[in-house]
Amino acid sequence: PIEAFYESNGFMRSVLAPSLGGLLVFGEARYYGQSQPQNNSGKFDFLSTEQILADYASLLTGLKLQLNATNCPVVSFGGSYG
């Protein structure tokens, strides 16, 4: 679950983001945790690396607009659930 990933990343939370003045966002990939489709037919049709990256780009674009931070750079770190 995303909570375990968050808890195991103390360096990013305690050192890296604060030292860069950054906002740390943990986006959960579709079909993991609470993100489950309503209909199980074709459940994994949209589960691909490309789709997850597109979701993340959409999330970041929306957050930057919402926070009036459209000119702020993004630094991304990958992770794993396992």
PyMOL commands that set and color helices and strands:
alter all, ss='L'
color gray80, all
select helices_A, chain A and resi 2-7+10-20+49-66
alter helices_A, ss='H'
color red, helices_A
deselect
rebuild
show_as cartoon
